Amino acid sequence: MRIVCLHANLNNREIVENALQTVPLERIHKVDEALLSKIQDNEDEEMIKEYVEKQLDELMQYQPDAILVTCTNYIVFIEKIQRIFPIPILQIDEILFEQLPQTTSVTVLFTNEKTISGTTARLSRSCPWLQEINIVFIDEVFEWYLRGDLEAHHQRIVATLKKLATTEMMIAPQLSMGEVIQLYNEKYQQQIFSSSEALKKYFSVFHERFRK
């Protein structure tokens, strides 16, 4: 079995490799940092959508069984493409959403402000039982992540989590937070749901999903 992983940052590749290191499948990684530049430069949305579709077509040439998209910015534009693809296009946050327990409220952690609207809409569709979605946006740290300053990124997120006084279910849909959430959960005996942990569970049954 073969999957192609599409990332917008090199750090995401390492997170996916760590999550899937024990899963027996072939992984091909494509890192495309150009998309974030196009968004930051406020390029025309229709042109960005065409660019994203072209990237997916190029990845099809590897003849994978599925494409895993780890960038929530990419996912926003993939949803706008009016086309049925011949293989599954796996969206990192929806893999997380389908594993969440049913509860009436949730706190969602974000560091990338541009993905809040689209991710929240997908969460509402995937988990219709949710009555209340609370957003916690941690400013600045996403830029630190893109620059590779992971120590500052992790410290700021941990400091924010320690200040949050909530008994609600908490989730971190951005893959960029996967490592720090795992470390936080282990150190403080918490259960914040993250995309990286969801990825492990999902691909543990990957073969069964796509043999059918």
Salt bridges, closest charged atoms under 4 A:
GLU17 OE2 - ARG27 NE 2.88
GLU17 OE2 - HIS29 NE2 2.56
GLU26 OE1 - ARG2 NE 3.03
GLU43 OE1 - LYS38 NZ 3.67
GLU45 OE1 - LYS80 NZ 2.98
GLU46 OE2 - LYS49 NZ 3.26
GLU53 OE2 - ARG83 NH1 2.91
ASP57 OD1 - ARG83 NH2 2.69
GLU79 OE1 - ARG122 NH1 3.33
GLU79 OE2 - ARG125 NH2 2.78
ASP93 OD2 - ARG122 NH2 2.55
GLU98 OE2 - ARG209 NH2 3.21
GLU140 OE1 - ARG156 NH1 3.30
GLU179 OE1 - HIS154 NE2 3.17
GLU197 OE2 - LYS200 NZ 3.16
